[in-house]
Amino acid sequence: MVRHEEGFTIVELIVAVTIFVWGLLALLGANMLVIQLLAAGDRAATASFYTRERLEALRGVSCTALSDGSETRGGAYQLVWDVEPAHGGSAATVEVRVTYPGLRGVVRTDTVESSILCVR
């Protein structure tokens, strides 16, 4: 009498577990990359917010009082702005540069340029 036992052999089980573990490790690696990219995106969004906030503050200053300057926000965001008169003094061109840590320790610098009308 021949028995037909169903199930997995130890070799099949080892191969299946090995493939499963490799798949989990790949997912963990992808998860870490996603976390790093989300953090970099958050830093870029924060830099954009600080830049926009600085531009709005400069728009509230009269053109005769506008001047170059710099400040540090949030401990890691260095803002520098340059003001140039434009259109014979009826406007000013403002360039705001924000420097902050990017992905994998690379320092990023974003620049925004805007015009401010001096009609007051």
C-alpha positions in Angstrom: 0.0 0.0 0.0 1.4 3.4 -1.1 0.7 6.5 0.9 0.2 9.8 -0.8 1.0 12.4 1.8 0.3 15.9 0.8 2.3 18.9 2.0 5.5 20.8 1.5 9.0 19.4 1.8 11.6 21.1 3.9 13.4 22.4 0.8 10.2 23.9 -0.6 9.5 25.6 2.7 13.0 27.1 2.9 12.8 28.4 -0.6 9.3 29.9 0.1 10.5 31.6 3.3 13.6 32.9 1.6 11.6 34.5 -1.2 9.2 35.9 1.3 12.0 37.5 3.4 13.6 39.0 0.3 10.3 40.5 -0.7 9.9 42.0 2.8 13.4 43.5 2.7 12.7 45.1 -0.7 9.5 46.6 0.7 11.4 48.0 3.7 14.0 49.5 1.5 11.3 51.2 -0.7 9.6 52.4 2.5 12.8 54.1 3.7 13.2 55.8 0.4 9.6 57.1 0.5 10.2 58.4 4.1 13.3 60.3 2.9 11.5 61.7 -0.1 8.5 62.8 2.1 10.9 64.6 4.5 12.7 66.3 1.6 9.3 67.5 0.2 8.4 68.8 3.6 11.6 70.8 3.9 11.0 72.2 0.4 7.4 73.2 1.3 8.7 74.9 4.5 11.3 76.8 2.5 8.6 77.9 0.1 6.4 79.1 3.0 9.2 81.1 4.6 10.1 82.7 1.2 6.5 83.6 0.6 6.1 85.0 4.1 9.3 87.2 3.6 8.0 88.5 0.3 4.7 89.5 1.9 6.5 91.2 4.8 8.6 93.2 2.2 5.4 94.2 0.3 4.2 95.8 3.5 7.2 98.1 3.7 7.4 101.4 1.9 9.8 101.4 -1.1 12.0 104.0 0.6 12.5 101.7 3.6 13.1 98.5 1.5 16.7 97.2 1.9 18.7 94.0 1.6 18.8 91.6 4.5 18.9 88.1 5.8 17.5 86.0 8.5 17.5 82.4 9.8 14.2 80.6 10.3 13.5 77.3 11.9 17.1 76.8 12.7 17.9 75.4 9.2 16.5 77.9 6.7 18.7 80.8 5.7 16.9 83.5 3.9 18.7 86.3 2.0 17.0 89.0 0.0 18.3 91.6 -2.4 16.3 94.7 -3.3 16.9 96.6 -6.5 15.0 99.8 -7.6 13.1 99.3 -10.9 11.2 101.4 -13.4 12.7 104.7 -12.2 11.7 104.2 -8.6 8.1 103.3 -9.2 8.8 99.6 -8.4 11.4 97.4 -6.7 12.6 94.0 -7.8 13.1 91.7 -4.8 15.1 88.4 -5.0 14.7 86.0 -2.1 17.1 83.0 -1.8 16.4 80.3 0.8 19.1 77.7 1.6 18.2 74.6 3.5 19.2 70.9 3.9 18.0 68.7 1.1 18.0 64.9 0.5 21.0 63.0 1.8 22.7 66.1 3.3 22.8 68.1 0.0 22.3 71.8 0.6 19.6 73.3 -1.6 19.1 76.9 -2.6 15.8 78.1 -4.1 15.4 81.6 -5.5 12.2 83.6 -6.0 12.1 87.0 -7.7 9.1 89.3 -7.4 8.3 93.0 -8.2 6.8 95.3 -5.7 5.0 98.4 -6.9 5.8 101.7 -5.1 2.5 103.5 -5.6 1.7 105.1 -2.2 
